[in-house]
């Protein structure tokens, strides 16, 4: 089954790579695709695992749209910056 989660803080392909790689590690995810411009993550997998996927996205710094405010939102932006940098490094190493 496929479902989508709108998220915040996606800036580039590095962010997308991090999201795809980390979500692929979850048992409830078969695959994930990221639409950077739209800020949407499409997940193929068990929809019953949606809460686990949303929690992992938050941990990475890409909270579901409208779920992080104030300090949580600032922390998510900081995490996403690091996550983005790691994704860019991983992409560069893969080439």
Secondary structure, 3 states (H helix, E strand, C coil): CEEEEEECCCCCHHHHHHHHHHHHCCCCEEEEEEECCCCEEEEEECHHHHHHHHHHHHHHCCCECCCCCHHHHHHHHHHHHHHHHHHHHHHHHHC
